Amino acid sequence: MKEKIDEKYIFNLISSNIKRLRALQNFSQLDLSINTGLTHNFINDIENRKKGISARSLASLSNALNVEPYQFFLPEGISGGDMMIYVKDFNDSLQKVVSNLTEQYLTKDKKSK
């Protein structure tokens, strides 16, 4: 059975994901502080579950870590570890392939008619 979803569960989930995603980028807390404008102490407090975080701060972290905001809410078992960071890249690549194929084949069909 999965863990009960409550405020504490979400708080812990966000904190652990920030720490994990920061480590995947090989960022120290100081690096992340510089890239987000958040203080080093604040990042440390978030990761150590001493403080909560606002949507504004999550947006800053998302941009600095180059991840989609939903990735802060994925349980570790679902995230796929290191692979989570590449979901957006895969999606972008797939969209480019579909766009290229659509342009290549649908444009030819329209021109030949």
C-alpha positions as CSV (number, residue, x, y, z in Angstrom):
1,M,0.0,0.0,0.0
2,K,1.3,3.5,-0.8
3,E,2.1,6.0,1.8
4,K,-0.7,8.3,2.9
5,I,-0.7,11.5,0.9
6,D,-0.8,14.4,3.2
7,E,1.0,17.7,3.7
8,K,4.0,16.0,5.3
9,Y,4.3,13.5,2.5
10,I,4.3,16.3,-0.2
11,F,6.7,18.4,1.9
12,N,9.2,15.4,2.1
13,L,8.7,14.5,-1.5
14,I,9.6,18.0,-2.8
15,S,12.6,18.3,-0.4
16,S,14.1,15.0,-1.4
17,N,13.5,15.6,-5.1
18,I,15.2,19.0,-5.0
19,K,18.2,17.4,-3.3
20,R,18.3,14.5,-5.8
21,L,17.9,16.7,-8.9
22,R,20.6,19.1,-7.6
23,A,22.9,16.2,-7.2
24,L,22.1,14.9,-10.7
25,Q,23.3,18.3,-12.1
26,N,26.4,18.1,-9.9
27,F,25.4,21.4,-8.2
28,S,26.3,22.2,-4.7
29,Q,23.8,24.1,-2.6
30,L,25.9,27.2,-3.2
31,D,25.8,26.6,-7.0
32,L,22.0,26.3,-6.9
33,S,21.8,29.4,-4.7
34,I,23.8,31.4,-7.3
35,N,21.6,30.1,-10.1
36,T,18.3,30.8,-8.4
37,G,18.8,33.9,-6.4
38,L,17.7,31.9,-3.3
39,T,20.0,32.0,-0.3
40,H,22.2,29.0,0.5
41,N,20.6,28.8,3.9
42,F,17.1,28.6,2.4
43,I,18.1,25.8,0.1
44,N,19.7,23.9,2.9
45,D,16.6,24.4,5.1
46,I,14.3,23.1,2.2
47,E,16.4,20.1,1.6
48,N,16.6,19.3,5.3
49,R,12.8,19.7,5.6
50,K,13.0,22.8,7.9
51,K,11.1,25.1,5.6
52,G,8.4,24.9,3.0
53,I,8.7,26.3,-0.5
54,S,6.6,28.7,-2.6
55,A,5.6,28.3,-6.2
56,R,7.9,31.2,-7.1
57,S,10.9,29.4,-5.5
58,L,9.9,26.1,-7.2
59,A,9.8,27.9,-10.6
60,S,13.3,29.3,-9.9
61,L,14.6,25.9,-9.0
62,S,12.9,24.3,-12.1
63,N,14.7,26.8,-14.3
64,A,18.1,26.5,-12.6
65,L,17.9,22.7,-12.7
66,N,16.4,22.6,-16.2
67,V,13.6,20.3,-15.2
68,E,9.8,20.5,-15.5
69,P,8.1,21.5,-12.2
70,Y,6.1,18.2,-12.0
71,Q,9.4,16.4,-11.4
72,F,9.5,17.8,-7.9
73,F,6.4,15.8,-7.1
74,L,7.3,12.4,-8.5
75,P,7.9,9.6,-6.0
76,E,11.3,8.1,-6.5
77,G,10.0,4.8,-7.7
78,I,8.2,6.5,-10.5
79,S,10.9,9.0,-11.4
80,G,13.3,6.4,-12.9
81,G,16.2,8.0,-11.1
82,D,18.6,9.7,-13.6
83,M,16.1,9.1,-16.5
84,M,13.6,11.5,-15.1
85,I,15.8,14.4,-16.2
86,Y,15.6,13.2,-19.8
87,V,11.8,13.0,-20.2
88,K,11.6,16.5,-21.5
89,D,14.5,16.0,-23.9
90,F,12.8,12.8,-25.2
91,N,9.4,14.6,-25.6
92,D,11.1,17.5,-27.5
93,S,12.9,15.1,-29.8
94,L,9.8,13.1,-30.5
95,Q,7.9,16.3,-31.3
96,K,10.6,17.3,-33.8
97,V,10.5,13.9,-35.5
98,V,6.7,14.0,-35.8
99,S,6.9,17.6,-37.1
100,N,9.6,16.8,-39.7
101,L,7.7,13.7,-40.9
102,T,4.4,15.6,-41.0
103,E,6.0,18.4,-43.0
104,Q,7.9,16.0,-45.3
105,Y,4.9,13.8,-46.2
106,L,1.9,15.9,-45.7
107,T,3.4,18.8,-47.6
108,K,4.2,16.5,-50.5
109,D,0.7,15.2,-50.6
110,K,-0.8,18.7,-50.7
111,K,1.6,19.8,-53.4
112,S,0.9,16.8,-55.6
113,K,-2.9,17.4,-55.5
